[in-house]
Amino acid sequence: QVQLVESGGGLVQAGGSLRLSCAASGRTFSGYAMGWFRQAPGKEREFVAAITWSTGRTYYADSVSGRFTISKDNAKNTVYLQMSTLKPEDTAVYYCAAALRRIAPRPDRSVTYDYWGQGTQVTVSS
């Protein structure tokens, strides 16, 4: 079993920045990749970004490319999402997810991931 714990959410003004963290733990965690998704009220969960543990290859949704950066610390089994130039439309609950298998060619699909965190709220005020 893998446990994922997100942190770092909060309230920020438009144009501001936040950094989310996701710490992974488990009996024998050796996941292939980690991803971030988000879900706004009344909307479906959507892909934000993903990164592979071994090569550090990254994937981004078009809506966040150039503003968000995903990174990892293998020693800490932790993935980060640095969010900059935040917009009100970035307001959502952000979820961390872990994949135990190859995520390409569809890192943006929820079904690609095996474990999910509980989510952390990000609110961007205008």
Order of alpha helices (4+ residues) and beta strands (2+ residues): beta-beta-beta-beta-beta-beta-beta-beta-beta-beta-beta
